[in-house]
Amino acid sequence: MASSSPTGKRKREEEEEEQSPSSSKWRARRTEETYSSKLIQALRLVRAAAAAGTTTTTSSSTRSRDVRDAADRALAAAARGRSRWSRAILARRRTTLLRARLHHPVPIPMAGSSSSNQRHQQNHEEVEKAKVLGRLVPGCRKLPFPALLAEVSDYIAALEMQVRAMTALAQALSTASSSPS
Amino acid sequence: MSSRRSRSRQSGSSRITEEQISDLVSKLQDLLPEARLQSNARVPSARVLQETCNYIRSLHREVDDLSERLSELLATSDMSSAQEAIIRSLLM
């Protein structure tokens, strides 16, 4: 079973990734490298788009929002469609606002203690906090509690990786610009 | 209403048990930065949920700040030397 060849190890890693969206993958170096590459490609596009348009009218807040969108899209892409929040980000960005409204899913009353399927005892405070949590994570407003918590763990691990990668990138860029060789 | 609740205490077929919930909540607690919550102490789940919300919000803020910083750097940086630095940082 244990293979010493590099292809065998990679295969085993891929198999592990296939099984479940384990949040430990967000801590893997390979994931961060993949994300950084995707991010750089996206940022190049943002930069090109900004240069093509009239740079005087592009406000700094628009530019930073474009960067944020590119970073989020790259993060969602790195998730490889295995989490609800990542699919929500990709769906949200691709469509226009009008189409997004048309495709808005019919709210299924599953979350919260009002549903008859919820057997656990949740007090009111927990339910309220879970709702707030559901609003913070993309695409998770109507999720039942266990699914929501699973999404949250994955989302937090992904966000932490996003911060690490963007910090490293910002440092690399600022070193490059401050010391032109 | 009461019959539904008594059924839940007995039934083994309910998909979502209280044990599962507390298990998930404790896993969530492990994710939070240790400075905020002692990982060994038993923390009420409402507190864990609150801290999780706060943590996600702070992560969002960090990403926003980084996006702003990156957008400024993108506008002013020389692309070729930036590319070198980026490749170098990826290889490290």
Interface residues (C-beta under 8 A of the other chain):
Chain A: S23 E33 S36 S37 I40 L43 V46 R47 A50 T55 S60 R63 S64 R65 D66 V67 R68 A71 D72 S116 N117 Q118 R119 H120 Q121 Q122 N123 E125 E126 K129 A130 V132 L133 L136 V137 P144 F145 P146 L149 A150 V152 S153 Y155 I156 A157 L159 E160 Q162 V163 M166 T167 A168 L169 A170 Q171 A172 L173 S174 T175 A176 S177 P180 S181
Chain B: R4 S8 S11 S14 R15 I16 T17 E18 Q20 I21 L24 V25 K27 L28 L31 S45 A46 L49 Q50 T52 C53 Y55 I56 R57 L59 H60 E62 V63 D64 L66 S67 E68 R69 L70 S71 E72 L73 L74 A75 T76 S77 D78 M79 S81 A82 E84 A85 I86 R88 S89 L90
